[in-house]
Amino acid sequence: MFRFEDTWLLSLLALIPAMLFYEWKKIGSSQIRFSSVMVLKQLKTPASLGFKKSLVLLRIIAVALFVVALARPQSGIKSTEISTEGIDIMMCIDTSGSMEALDFIDKGERTTRLKVVKRVVGEFIKARKNDRIGMVVFGEEAFTQCPQTLDYGVLLSLLDGVEVGMAGDSTSIGSAIGICIKRLKDLKSKSKVVILLTDGRNNSGTLNPITAADIAKNYNIKIYTIGAGTEGEAPFLVDSFFGKQYVYQKVDLDEKPLKEIAEKTGGKYFRATNTEALKNIYEQIDKMERTEVKIKEYMEYDELFIYFVLPGLLFLLIEIIMSNTRLRKIP
């Protein structure tokens, strides 16, 4: 980087043209009185007059270099130190059979709940930086699909492989929270967060969801809960004697324990009845759980005025020597 410490001094360079005009006008202005100058007019203009003009240029250049030196030209290096304290996040996704309901609209078409969830969760992951993110999927059982990682490419690839029924058709919310606690409890981080999404009620597993929430609270793990699905009945595409048909089934979302889990752990409960609502929920959580980034900038400069002072002195010295020897003015 290059800069001038006292930039305002460069304004003095605006006086250079006036100095040049004044000095140029002075050349040859000295007068000697003669009774007649007719003979002198016949003489050729001496070459020394041209050299005297060059002396003016030397003096002007020297002054310009001194002005630049006074403005303190500097070159430097800028270094940036970034310190972050990341958040550990576990994405906890329901893959039970009910996630195959076609009650969400995505790009104008009916889409399964899980497909929409995967797209929205993928956008959430891509928006994060410096956070370790893992993923747990659950149905009748719960298991880690991806441990906490900063390699979001691997995480997104494993998210793409999540399918309905891969952990069974039932819903084990307590077991899912238990797996997340196991992954987060011993980590030292600014914040430990679980984002749990389900569309049903806890009907499997041995760990009660509320008990799991109490354990999470002891380890300072915050749980955001999301209830997904429309209210009332949801359409499912099933095979029948007449081919594929839509069958409507009652939504079995149990919101009360989800609200209690979030309240106990300092999180928040959300309800997503459509694609846009689900997207907005993850955007809200993204804003609430941000990693603090501290940036410090260091500047180190070297003074460069000497590279302008020395040439200026050289030009001035040449001008003084020449003006007092060969190009000396008489009288």
N, C-alpha and C positions, 0 to 999 in steps of 0.2 A: 504494500500500500504506500502511496505517496500523498503528502499533504503539506500545507503551510500552516505553521502555528499561529502566525500573526498575519492573516490574509489581508487585513485592511491596509497594511503598508504597501501592498502591490499597487494601490491607487496612485502612489507617487510616480509610477511609470508613465502616467498620463502627462506629466510635465516634460517628458523627454522630447516630444516634437517641438515644444516652445524653446527649449534649450538649444536644440539643433538649429532652429531658425535664427535664433539670436547669435550663436557662434558663427554660423555661416555668413551672416550679414556683416560681422565684424571683420572678416577676412578681406584684406585689401582696402579697408576704410581709412587707414592712416594716411595723412597728407603731409607733403613737403612743399613749401612755397618756392616757386621758380618764376622768373620774369616771363619766361615763355616755356610752354610744354609741348610745342610743336615737334621738337626733336624726340621727346620722350614717347610721343604717341606713335612714332614710327617703329619703336622697339617692340619685339615679340613678347608675349606674356611669358614670364619665366616659368619653368617646370616646377620650381619650388612652391608656386602658388597652389598647384594641384596636391602636392604633398602636405601642405598646411591644412587643406581640407580633410585629408586622411587623418591628421592629428585630431581634428575635431571628432571624427567618427570614433577614434580610439578612446577619447575622453568620455563620449556619450555611452559607449559600450561598457566602459569601466563603471560609470555611474549606475547603469541599468543592472549590472551584476551585483553591485553593492546593495541596491534596493532589494533585489531578490534574496540576497544573503540575510538582510535585516528581517525579512519576512519569515525566516527560519524554516527552510525546506527540510522535510523529514521523510524518511522511509521507515516502514515498520511492518511488524508481523502481528496479525490478529489471531488469537487462539480462543476457542470456546470450550468451556467445560460444562457438560450436561450431566446432572445427577437426577435419578428417578427412583422412586420407591413404588414398585408395581403392586398391583392387586392380583390376588389369586382367585380365579373364578371357576366354578364348576357349572357347566350347562347340564341340567338334569331333564331329560326328555322322555315323555311317556310314549311307548311304542305298542301299547295294548291294542286289541282288535278294534276298539271303538275309534281309534285314530284314523281308520279308513273311511269314516263318514265323509260324505261329499257336500258339506254345508258351507264351504268357503269358496268364494269366487276369486280366481286369479287370472288376470289378463283376459277377462270376459268368459272364462270357462269354469265349470264346476271342477273343483280340485279337492283331493283328500286333505284332511287336517294336517297330517304329517308332512305332506309335500310342501305346503305353505310354511309350516313351522321350520322346515329345513332351509328354505330360501331366506326367511327372515333371520334365523339364527346365523346363517352364513354371512349376511350383511352386517350383523352385529359384530361378529368375529373380525371381519375385514376392517371395521372402524376402530378397533382397539390397537393400542401400541404399548409395548413394554410390560404387558400383563401376561402372566402365565394362565392359560385357559385349558381346562380339561372337560371331559364329557362322560356322563353316566346315562345309560339308557335303562328303562325299567318297564316291566310288564308283570308277569307272575313272579319273575325274579328281577334282580338288579345287578348290573355289572358295569365295570369301567370300559367304555368304548375307546377312550383316549386319556392317558394321564396328562397332568398339567404340562404344557409345553409353550415355548415361544415360537415354535415352527408352525405357523398358522396354515401353511400349505398342507402339512400332514394332517392337521386337525380337520381342515375342510374336506380332505379326501375321505377321512373316516366318517365325517358327517354325511357325505354323499352316499355311503354304504349303509346308512341306517334304514331299516325297513319295518313295516308293521308286522308284529308277531314275533320278531327276532328274540324277544325275551319272554314270550308267552302272551296269552290273551287277557289275563287278569291284570289287576292294578295293585302294585305293592309300593305305596308312597313311603311308608316308614322305612322299608329296606333301602329304597333309593336315597333317602336322606342319610341313612346310616353309612352307606358307601361314600357319599360326599364328605361326611364328617371324618371318616377314616383317612381320606385323601388330604384333608385340609388341616386337621387338628394340630399337627406338629410343625406346621410351616410358620416361619417368622416373616410376616409381611404387613404392610400398612393396613390392609383390609382383606378379609376372607368372605367370599360371597358365593351363595348358591342361587341359581335361577331355575326354579322348578316349574315345569309346565305339565299339566295333566288335563284330561277331559272327563275324568271319572271320579270314583270314590275308592278309598282303600278297602280292598276285599281279598287281599292276599298278604303273605309274609307274617313274620312273628313279632316284628317291632312296630309298636303303635306310633303313628305319625306325631302325636303330641309329645310323647316321651322322647322321640327323636329330636323334636324341636327344643326340648329342655336341655338335652345333651349338647346340641349345637350352640345354645346360648352360653353354656359353661365354657365353651372354647371360643367365644366371641365370633361365631360364624353367623353372618346375616343371611336370611333366606327371603328372596322375593318369590312369591307364588303367583302363577298365572292359570286361571281357569279358562280353557279353550272350548269353543263350540257354541252353536246357536242355542237359544232357549226354546223349550218345547220339544219338537221332534226333529230328527236329523235324517237325511236320505242316505241309504246304503245301496250300492249296486250289487245285486246278487244274481246267481244263475237260477233259472227256473225252466219249467217244461217248455215255455214259450221264448226262451233265450234270456238275455240279461234284462233285468227290470229293477226299477227303483223301489225300495221298501223303506218306509219311514218307521223309525224307532224312537222311543222316548229318550231324551237326554238324561243321563244319570250323574250329573256333576254335583258333588257335595262341596259346597263353598265354605261352610262353617269351619271345618278343620283347616282349610287353606288360609282363611283369614286369621285363625288363631296361631298358626305356625308363623306367619309373617309378623304378627304383633309381638309374639314372644321373643323373636330374634332381632327385632329392630328393623325388619324389612317392610314390605308393602304388598298387599294383594291387588291383583288386576284381573279384570274380566275381558276376554277377547271374543267377541261374537262374530267378527268378520276379519278379513285379511288386513284391512287398513288399521283396525283397532289393534291387532296383534303387532303390526309394524310400529305403531306409535308407542306401544308399551315398551318394546325393546329399546326404542330411541330414548324414552324417559329414563329407563334404567341406565342406559349408556351415559346420559348426562349426570345422573346422580352419583355414579361410581366412576369417577375420573381419576387417573393417575396424576399426581402432582409432579411437574417437571420444573426443575430449577436450572436456570442458565446463567453462567458467569462468563463475561468476556474480559480477556486480558489483552492489552495493547503494549507493545514494546517498540519504541522508535529510536532511530539513529539520526543524529544531526548531520545535515549535508551542506551547511552553509560554507564550509571550508572549500568546497568544490566550486563555489562562486566567488568567494573572496580572493583566492589565489590568482585566478585568471584576471580578475578586476585589478588587482595590484600590478600584475604583469603589464596589462594594457596601459595603466596609468604611468608606470615607470618608463615604458617605451615613449610615451607622449612627452614626459618631462625631459628625458634625455635628448630626444630629437628637437624639441622646441628650444633647448638651451645650447645646442651644438649646430648642426648643419642647417636646421630650419629656424635659427634664432632670428627674432624680429628686431630690426634696428629702426629707430631708437627703441 
